[in-house]
């Protein structure tokens, strides 16, 4: 069963790679990107699409960083509180004398 899943994953990856490769071959024409103040960038369409994808990826990751940091802080605080509670419970349990189940 694991071999079938492994084979399926690799076939899916190969299909995605083939699709992207075919896209690159079909879009070899030049594209001109017009920026502000008359600045232009002329490059193959594949590079323009790749650049737009990379820029979107970077912007998305940078937008998520503050939330990641907040969640890490909250997780650290939660671990500290849990450790303090466990320590307090262990200390309280050591203070109480052991009792027998039959009440003697």
Secondary structure, DSSP 4 states (H G I P E B T S, - for coil): -HHHHHHHHHHHHHHHHHHHHHHHHHT-SEEEEE-GGG-EEEEEHHHHHHHHHHHHHHHHHHHHHHHHHHHHHHHHHHHHHHHHHHHHHHHHHHHSPP--TT--
